[in-house]
Amino acid sequence: MNIMNLRGLNPAPVTAFTREGELDLEANTRIAKWLASHEGVTSLVILGHAGEGTFLTSDEQLTLIRTYVDAVNGKIPVIAGITGEGTKIAALEARHAREAGATGALVYPNHGWLRFGFQKGAPQERYRAIYEESGLQCILFQYPDVTKASYDLDTQLAIAAQPGVVATKNGVRNMKRWYTEIPALKQANPQLQILSCHDEWLLPTMFDVDGLLVGYGGIAPEPLLELIKAGKAKDYSKARQIFDRLMPVTRAVYHRGSHMEGTVALKIGLVHRGLLEHATVRQPLQPLGTAAEKEIYAAFEAAGLGRV
């Protein structure tokens, strides 16, 4: 297996729709090509939360994968979010994603686990089935500590040791666990690529990672690439400077009443940057209104993120 190199910025971009709410293939192609043009962007991760992946039909999901694969033209891998509830359903979803051209799978937990928790061994079986059915290289997705779908360390270690698992996207949002579990994962599997997804407060995790897998990368790849470089150089002063520069955008996009609003804010940001003409989203997401748009535009101006 030619393992994906994710040691850089891995944006999770939004999905562009027409004003009528249908897939906008031209706009999605434009976003994909723009992101892939940045040196240091190592993959594009679609069909996740930021991309409204679960709001698309199965046919639309496959169309979007093909659109991204065509847009990047082999330059970097396209990774698909795999979200099916049942293990068999998720495995078939992954196989179809591979047939559409995806290289990797960001494996979401069964969302029933968010409420009820998971039985021991079930997450490992989910990853095994997805890899065996599809051959997609898998990313272990660690959910926030406040959910019941956040894997204990033993489960993470077991998944990371399985064939086909090449990276972890860690969003535990509990620094006690981060500082305990990330070293343990590195020690047990030095080849496992560690990716942070703490969009709303990246700085504390920047010095322990190989890269970022973030929706933030879909609106601000330029400064985030600088942030990754500073983190790998252990240059706290530079990293803090970039972090502070981005703080107006971080607040406007990710410090909102609901993290779900972040997807809407991301689209508004791309309107400001000239990549989208409008910020159309699908239900259950709601528009944020003109006051929020002005706030987000002002935040992007303050951070020096203008039109592309």
C-alpha positions in Angstrom: 0.0 0.0 0.0 1.3 3.4 -1.0 0.4 5.2 2.2 -1.1 8.7 1.9 1.2 11.5 3.1 -1.0 13.7 5.3 1.8 15.6 6.9 0.6 19.0 6.1 -2.8 20.8 5.7 -5.8 18.6 4.9 -8.7 21.0 4.4 -12.3 19.8 4.9 -14.1 22.2 2.5 -17.7 23.1 2.4 -20.0 21.8 -0.4 -21.2 24.5 -2.7 -24.9 24.5 -3.8 -26.7 26.6 -6.4 -29.2 29.1 -5.1 -31.9 26.4 -5.7 -30.1 24.0 -3.3 -28.6 21.6 -5.9 -24.9 20.7 -6.2 -22.9 23.4 -7.9 -20.3 21.4 -9.7 -18.5 24.5 -11.1 -18.2 26.1 -7.7 -17.0 22.9 -6.1 -14.4 22.4 -8.8 -13.2 26.0 -8.2 -12.8 25.4 -4.5 -11.0 22.1 -5.0 -8.5 23.5 -7.5 -7.8 26.6 -5.3 -7.1 24.5 -2.3 -5.0 21.9 -4.2 -2.9 24.7 -5.7 -1.3 25.5 -2.3 2.1 23.8 -1.6 1.7 21.9 1.6 -2.0 20.9 1.1 -1.7 17.2 1.2 -5.3 16.0 0.8 -8.9 17.2 0.5 -11.4 15.7 2.9 -15.0 15.9 1.7 -18.4 14.7 2.9 -17.8 15.6 6.5 -19.6 18.0 8.9 -18.2 21.1 7.3 -19.2 19.7 3.9 -22.8 18.8 4.9 -21.9 15.3 3.8 -24.9 13.7 5.5 -27.2 16.2 3.9 -26.4 14.8 0.4 -28.1 11.9 -1.3 -25.9 8.8 -2.0 -25.8 9.8 -5.7 -24.8 13.4 -4.8 -22.0 12.1 -2.5 -20.5 10.0 -5.4 -20.9 12.9 -7.8 -19.0 15.2 -5.4 -16.2 12.6 -5.0 -15.8 12.4 -8.8 -15.9 16.2 -9.1 -13.0 16.5 -6.6 -11.0 13.6 -8.1 -11.3 15.2 -11.5 -10.4 18.7 -10.1 -7.2 17.6 -8.3 -6.2 15.4 -11.2 -4.0 13.0 -9.2 -2.1 15.8 -7.4 -3.3 14.9 -3.9 -5.7 12.2 -2.6 -9.4 12.8 -2.1 -10.6 11.5 1.3 -14.3 10.7 1.8 -16.2 10.9 5.1 -17.8 7.5 5.7 -20.9 8.0 7.9 -23.2 5.1 7.4 -24.8 3.9 10.7 -24.5 0.1 10.4 -21.1 -1.5 9.8 -22.2 -3.2 6.6 -23.8 0.0 5.3 -20.6 2.0 6.1 -18.5 -0.7 4.3 -20.6 -0.5 1.2 -20.5 3.3 1.3 -16.7 3.1 1.4 -16.6 0.7 -1.5 -18.7 3.0 -3.6 -16.5 5.9 -2.6 -13.4 4.0 -3.8 -15.1 3.2 -7.1 -15.8 6.9 -7.5 -12.1 7.6 -7.1 -11.5 8.3 -3.4 -8.2 7.2 -1.8 -9.0 7.5 1.8 -11.8 7.2 4.3 -12.4 9.5 7.3 -14.3 7.0 9.4 -17.1 8.5 11.5 -18.4 6.6 14.5 -21.9 5.1 14.4 -23.8 8.2 15.4 -26.0 6.1 17.8 -22.9 5.9 19.9 -23.0 9.6 20.5 -26.0 9.1 22.8 -25.7 5.5 24.0 -22.0 4.7 23.8 -20.3 1.8 22.1 -19.8 -1.9 22.9 -16.2 -2.9 23.3 -14.8 -4.2 20.0 -17.5 -2.6 17.8 -15.3 0.4 16.6 -12.4 -2.0 15.6 -14.9 -4.1 13.6 -16.2 -1.0 11.8 -12.7 -0.1 10.6 -11.8 -3.7 9.7 -15.0 -4.0 7.6 -14.5 -0.7 5.8 -10.9 -1.5 4.9 -11.6 -5.0 3.8 -14.6 -4.0 1.7 -13.1 -0.9 0.0 -9.3 -0.9 0.4 -9.6 2.8 1.4 -6.9 4.0 3.7 -8.6 4.9 7.0 -8.3 7.8 9.4 -9.2 7.1 13.0 -11.7 9.9 14.0 -11.5 10.7 17.7 -14.7 12.6 18.8 -14.8 15.1 21.6 -14.5 13.9 25.1 -18.0 15.2 25.9 -19.6 12.6 23.6 -20.1 8.9 24.3 -18.4 8.2 20.9 -15.0 9.3 22.1 -12.8 6.2 22.1 -10.8 5.2 25.2 -7.1 4.8 24.7 -7.2 1.0 24.4 -9.7 1.3 21.6 -7.6 3.9 19.8 -4.5 1.8 20.1 -6.4 -1.2 18.8 -7.8 0.6 15.8 -4.4 2.3 15.0 -2.8 -1.1 14.9 -5.2 -2.5 12.3 -4.3 -2.9 8.6 -5.2 0.1 6.5 -5.3 2.7 9.4 -2.8 5.4 8.5 -3.7 8.4 10.6 -5.8 9.8 13.4 -7.9 12.9 13.3 -8.0 13.9 17.0 -10.6 16.3 18.2 -10.8 15.1 21.9 -10.9 18.7 23.1 -9.6 17.6 26.5 -6.0 18.6 26.9 -5.5 16.2 29.8 -6.4 13.3 27.5 -4.5 14.9 24.5 -1.2 15.1 26.5 -1.6 11.5 27.8 -3.0 9.7 24.7 -1.1 11.3 21.8 2.3 10.2 23.1 1.0 6.7 23.8 -0.3 6.5 20.2 3.0 7.7 18.8 5.0 5.3 20.9 2.9 2.3 20.0 2.7 3.2 16.3 5.4 5.7 15.2 4.1 5.6 11.6 0.6 6.8 12.6 0.1 10.3 11.3 -1.3 12.6 14.0 -3.7 15.3 12.8 -5.4 17.9 15.0 -9.0 19.0 14.2 -9.3 21.6 17.0 -10.5 24.4 14.7 -11.6 26.7 17.6 -8.3 26.5 19.5 -5.5 25.0 17.5 -2.5 26.5 19.2 -2.2 24.0 22.1 -2.1 21.1 19.7 0.2 22.5 17.0 3.5 21.2 18.5 2.5 17.6 18.7 1.1 16.9 15.2 2.1 15.9 11.7 -0.6 18.1 10.2 -4.1 19.5 10.4 -7.4 18.1 9.2 -9.8 21.1 9.6 -12.7 22.9 8.1 -10.7 26.0 8.8 -8.3 24.9 6.1 -11.1 25.5 3.5 -11.1 29.2 4.2 -7.6 30.1 5.3 -5.1 27.7 3.9 -2.3 30.3 3.7 -1.9 31.2 7.4 -2.6 27.6 8.5 0.2 26.4 6.4 2.4 28.9 8.1 1.1 27.7 11.5 1.9 24.1 10.7 5.5 25.1 9.7 5.9 27.1 13.0 4.5 24.2 15.0 6.9 21.7 13.5 9.8 24.1 14.1 8.7 24.4 17.7 8.6 28.2 17.1 6.0 29.2 19.7 6.4 32.9 19.1 5.7 32.6 15.4 2.8 30.2 16.0 1.3 32.5 18.6 1.6 35.4 16.2 -0.4 33.5 13.5 -2.9 32.3 16.0 -3.5 35.8 17.3 -3.9 37.1 13.7 -6.5 34.5 13.0 -8.4 35.0 16.3 -11.0 37.4 14.8 -11.9 34.7 12.2 -11.8 31.9 14.9 -14.3 33.8 17.0 -16.6 34.8 14.1 -16.7 31.2 12.6 -16.1 28.8 15.5 -17.1 30.6 18.7 -20.7 30.9 17.7 -23.7 29.6 19.7 -23.6 26.2 18.0 -20.6 24.6 16.3 -23.1 23.7 13.5 -23.2 27.4 12.6 -19.6 27.2 11.7 -20.4 25.6 8.4 -22.6 28.5 7.5 -19.9 30.9 8.6 -17.3 29.1 6.5 -19.5 29.6 3.4 -19.9 33.3 4.2 -16.1 33.5 4.5 -15.7 32.0 1.1 -18.1 34.6 -0.3 -15.9 37.3 1.1 -12.8 35.6 -0.4 -14.5 35.4 -3.8 -14.7 31.7 -4.1 -18.5 31.5 -3.7 -21.2 33.9 -4.9 -23.6 33.1 -2.0 -23.7 31.0 1.2 -26.6 28.6 0.4 -26.9 25.7 2.9 -29.2 22.8 3.3 -31.6 22.2 6.1 -31.4 21.7 9.0 -28.7 24.5 8.7 -30.1 28.0 8.7 -28.8 31.3 7.3 -27.1 33.5 9.9 -28.4 36.8 8.7 -26.9 40.1 7.5 -25.6 41.1 10.9 -23.5 37.9 11.1 -22.3 38.3 7.5 -21.0 41.8 8.3 -19.3 40.5 11.5 -17.6 37.6 9.5 -16.5 39.9 6.7 -15.0 42.3 9.2 -13.2 39.4 10.9 -11.7 38.3 7.6 -10.5 41.8 6.9 -8.9 42.1 10.3 -7.0 38.9 9.6 -5.9 40.0 6.2 -7.8 37.4 4.4 -9.1 39.1 1.3 -10.3 38.0 -2.1 -8.4 35.2 -3.8 
